[in-house]
Amino acid sequence: MSRLSESLKKMKFHFELTKSGSIARRYFVIGAFDGALTILGVILGAYVAETGVHPEIAQRLILATGLAAGVALGVSSAVGAYEAERVEHLLCHKNLEKAMLSNVEGTRVDAMNVSITVSALVHGLAPLLAAFVPLVPFFFMPLDEAVVTGTIVTLCFLFFLGAYLGSLIKEMIVYTGLRFVIAGLGTAIILILVGGH
């Protein structure tokens, strides 16, 4: 067995030992949802505010602000998740040591560190993915087409995110997917109304 596969196997064991799969899944959904709605806000806000006067400025503004917001959201999410998980795991660990009346080291501590790191990475990467994908059309398309395409991509992403969650609980995936899309559409309508005044 190669060193890499051995490390991955050990990491998987540590992750399962702390039962952190559901935590990472929650962080992914929360991060991706935040990233998608943030970028939808950037796209529609800049478009409504600048398109009639300066469409080329709107396009540059969407790209610059979208990329900056995606990076900031990713870093913020990763650091926030890391610190929150570190504190929660340490509290749990101290309670375990208190109950056992002795220090607990070794595999338990290694598993705790893996869980903290993976949770932070997932929560940091999810909004980056959700933020950057809708921005791709702005590199290749005129502003109006890019806004429509970016909005559709964001709504499709939200649908698949909801559908994924629905599949986990054996709920109708269309129903769960559409709930996420409605949240996106509601956000879009509010942004257009606010930006128009």
Secondary structure, DSSP 4 states (H G I P E B T S, - for coil): --HHHHHHHHHHHHHHHTT-HHHHHHHHHHHHHHHHHHHHHHHHHHHHHHTTT-HHHHHHHHHHHHHHHHHHHHHHHHHHHHHHHHHHHHHHHHHHHHHHTS---THHHHHHHHHHHHHHHHHHHHHHHHHHGGGTHHHHS-HHHHHHHHHHHHHHHHHHHHHHHHHHTT--HHHHHHHHHHHHHHHHHHHHHHHT-
